[in-house]
Amino acid sequence: MRLEDTLNKILIVDFGSQFTQLIARKIREFGIYCEIISHKSIEKRKNFDKNIKGIVLSGGPLNVYENKKVKFNNNLLKLEIPVLGICFGHQIISKVMGGKVKSSNFREFGLAEVTEIKKSKLTKNFFSKKKNNVWMSHADQVTKLPKNFNIIAKSKNSKMCIIENKKRNIFGIQFHPEVSHTNKGKTILRNFIFSICKLNRNWSASDQKKKLINEVRDIVGNSKVICALSGGVDSSVVAKLLSNAIGKKLTCIFVNTGLLRKGEEKQVVNTFKKRFKINLIYVNAENIFLSKLKNISNPEKKRKIIGNLFIKIFEKYAKKIKKVKFLAQGTLYPDLIESKSVTGSQTSKIKSHHNVGGLPKKMNLKLVEPLKYLFKDEVRKLGLELGLNKEIISRHPFPGPGLAIRMPGNISIEKIKILKEADNYFIKSLKDNNLYDKIWQAYAALLPVKTVGVMGDNRTYEYICLLRAITSEDGMTADFFQFNKIFMRSVSNQIINNIRGINRVVYDITSKPPSTIELE
Ligand code: XMP
């Protein structure tokens, strides 16, 4: 029997929200085991696992009054366990329990203020002076309270913003407690899990490790696996996880695309081949990547070219190893959510992250992506649990397409050389000033614009280097990091004095959204 089958858990019913995995991650953070299930797959289910001690109904892009596609399974309510409906979940629970939901004249997107009307176990310690700021994303609202429900809180455009059926422990909230923008959103989830569902902690990074190792063994069986190792946190964790799970059946392949950070190739070979004694094949593919990317400036094209080339190279080496059936990748949940919804089609596509969107259709290898439901910080914890050292674990994320997407416009050897140096100076300065670990991701980019400068008595006409440094929890939202002037001046001086080809340094002061972390 699997470990997970023995644990009490929260069941998250997914209606297609881009935040469903965030709900799961917040629940895991409390040390509670949870499972996500698509609403479609349980439409007619009669029997549910006895270990389910609470149900969360996610948000979603559908609406409850027009769309006949959503058939809510009333058997969920017959289980008589606590239910928490969030956004769409709030609306559907209101509808099936006798309330009404209508399209609202005033939509609420972004921050909104909610006011407490009545005390509830769910909102204990949530309000301060009966107010709180929450994050809303809805165009519909509950207009008639379902039977035996009370209103716990209201907002300007949602009069029944938090509701409860106290006797049956059923709750609905219009806003999203799972996103970091909702002030004290975790308090609501904590109250639901511990005071209402009465669960005890039963899930840790060590359990996560065991679960993933077992899953990898189940999927892979006796076959051989190759792992796309980049040296970044994600692929390093995948490589170590697989090596723990299947030992020598794993071969890592490290492709030098020519688009890596300065000195990265040496570092990777030293760490994984020498230190961890993992089978590692080093492929120097600089020339082929650069020739295929010649004159390509469209970001999506760059991604697809790089993704396809990666896979071709893996397939080539897989054939040499023989009997390889699987390719392991360090895809994380945010990579998936921004390319395509896990449950279907609902979330809109923002970028094709190369290890998701760029896969050729006729791939001869099956994928193993053991981290695909985890967030970055969870992967770091897992890495430490697997015995990887802090230096690898705390590395800033680096995108698969590498420097190609930090160089808007055409790619050239000259630009790559300049960019590698600039990035190296910036990162080294961050480390020297103890700033590296305070920043979630930082990098230098080279803009395809030359501007005029003056050095000595001479006119220069060179590239602009853009620096980006952001703070974030999970890469899904981000804010720019505030440096002091002394640091900024020192970095700018170092870059301009040491690198021929750059005569101007600018700092990116946009958050995500509206920008993304990478430039392309
Ligand atoms: P964006 O730019 O989408 O980045 O805000 C979010 C996080 O994802 C990384 N990223 C990628 N990682 N392949 C990857 O493996 C990609 O194509 C890719 N694009 C962005 C980015 O560095 C940031 O950490």
Residues whose N, C-alpha, C, O or C-beta is under 5 A from the ligand:
A	BS01	XMP	S352 H353 H354 N355 P397 F398 P399 G400 P401 G475 T516 I517 E518
